[in-house]
Amino acid sequence: MSNVKKMVITALLIAIGIVLPLTLHAIPGAGRIFLPMHIPILICGIVCGIPYGLAAGIITPLLSSLTTGMPPTAIVPAMAFELAAYGTVSAALMHFVPIKNLYARSYIALIGAMLCGRVLFGIVNALIFSAGDYSMQIWLTASFVTALPGIVIQIVVIPSIVVALQKMKLIDVKEA
């Protein structure tokens, strides 16, 4: 894929990352439950590669916070690190894991990125919030229990989207 096509796809996915959470705004806590901003960033990393996934991961929560007020300013740093990890790790795993099957590679990239991003989210939150205010229990609850519906949606939807885009020849995810 050309750099121009990757930039256009990245810009489109950043826009989706800003608009998709707005569609759930009427449901209290829906962002923490369904993780709508995460989906386009993970797709961007898998489809476009490291620099684009990294950029989308940093830009999306910042731009969304500035334009819509979501996520709240206090959460933006941790989300930016988390989403940057999603975009970077998913891209790296797609590039370096030597599996030809696109579904399998997408799942490995997705799950590896989700785990790395969640760990980084917890570390940044632990550094931002004063000692004792952020615990392992809070991190596990926020990152895995509350977010379980969003995690399931990501695991079910993202590899299918990537494979469908590849079959329609809208993207070209090269073999590792």
Secondary structure, 3 states (H helix, E strand, C coil): CCHHHHHHHHHHHHHHHHHHHHHCCCCCCHHHHHCCCHHHHHHHHHHHCHHHHHHHHHHHHHHHHHHHCCCCCCCHHHHHHHHHHHHHHHHHHHHHCCCCCHHHHHHHHHHHHHHHHHHHHHHHHHHHCCCCCCCHHHHHHHHHHCCHHHHHHHHHHHHHHHHHHHHCCCCCCCCC
